[in-house]
Amino acid sequence: MSKKSGVAIVVGSFHKNECETMLAAAAGAIKERGMDLRAVVRVPGSYEKPLATKRLLLRDDVDAVVVLGIIEHGETAHGRVMGQSVSDALVTMQLEFMKPIGVGIIGPEVFPTQIQPRLVGHAVAAVAAVEVMLAGAESPYPI
């Protein structure tokens, strides 16, 4: 019998209620797919997600990380810069550690009315992405 894949979740707390919905959806998807949820790390916002993710990737019992959160549309370019910085850091770590990172960050530039309908879908899609990458298989999604 093969060991279950260990997955950790990093979730922002800035949009607390919405992120808790995302966390519940991701945790449920991990369980439904036969993986083990090894850790949940809550961070203040998106800039803190790369460090929390790297700490988890260093653990031997963590095979993948799912990163959840929201970057809302703002009056300045701050959200775009944050989104780019965070996504660049996560992709770099994924290649450095050769462990998948499922990104379920809504935005940047999402408007408040667009958040609620995306919460569960983004969280579950991030889990599905790590499942596919852990299996080493081609994506079941058509091109």
N, C-alpha and C positions, 0 to 999 in steps of 0.2 A: 504494500500500500504506500503510495507516495504521500509525502508530507503536504499539509495544507499550506498554501501561500499566506504569508503574514503581511497584512496591509495596515498602514497607519493613515490617519487623517489629520491634516492641518486645516483649521477653520478659523476665519476671522470672527471677531466679536463686535466690530463696529456696527454692523446691521444685525444685532443680536437675535431677534425673533426670526428673521429670514434665514440667517445662518444656521439656527437650530433646526429649521425645517430641512435645510440642505443636509445637515449632519445626520438626521434621522433617516432620510432617503438613502444616503450613501451607506450608512451602517447596515440598513436593511438589504441593500443590493449586494454588499460584501457577503453577508450571511447567506442570501439566496444563491449565490454563486459558489458556495462551498469554501470560501476563504475565511481566514481568521482575522478579526479586528484586533490588532496588537496594541494600539495606542491612539488616543485622541489628544491633540495639542491645540489649545485655543490661544490665539495671538490677537493683539489689538487691531491690526490692520494688515494690508497687503504687503507693505515693506518688510514686515517681520516674518513673512511666510518662507522666504528662502533659507534663513538661518534655522528655523524650526525644522524645515524639510531636510536640510543637510544633517542636522543632529540625528534625525530618524534614519536617514540612509546609512549612517555609520553603524547602526545597530545590526547585529547578525540575524536577529529574528524578524527584521523588516525587509520584505522583498519588493515592496512598492509603496508609494505614498500617493494619496488623493488629496489635492489642495482645493479648498472651497472658499468662496467669498464673493464679494460684490464691489465693483468700482463704478460708482455713479458718475453721471455727467455733471461736470462742474462749470463754473464760470471762467476757469483758466485751463491751461494745458496740463495741470498737475496730474489728473487722472490718466491721461494718455502717457505721460512720462512714467508714472508709477506702473501702469500696465505693461509697458515695454520693458522696463527694468526688471520687473518680477518675472515676466515670461522668459526673458533672456537668461536670467539666473537659473530658472527651473530647467530649461532645456540644456544648459551647460552641465548642470548636476546630473541630469538623466544620462548624458553621454559619459561623464566622468565616472559615475558609479555603476553604469550599465544596469540600472534598476529603473523600471518605469515610474513616471510621475503622471498621474491623471489630473489634468487641470480643469476644474469646474468653477472657474472664476467668471462671474457674469460681468460683462463690460470689457474694457472701460467704455465710458460714455453711455451707459444704460440710463434711461429715464425711469423715475420711480414707478410709473405705470407699467413698465416693461419687466419689472423685477419678479413679481409674484408668479406670473405664468411660466417663468424659466427656472424656478428654484429646483424642483424635483428633477426635471429633465437634465439640467446641467450636472447635478450631483450624480445621477445614475449613469450618465454618459461618461463621466470621469472614471467611475468604477469599471464600466465596460471596457474602456480603453486600457486600463492596467490589466484586466483579465486577458484580453487579446495578446498584449505584449508579454505577459508572463507565460502564456502558453507557447509563445514563439511561432504562432500560426499567422497566416494571412488574415486580414480583417474579413469578417463575414459580410461587410457592407459593400454593396456594388459601387463601382467607380462611376 
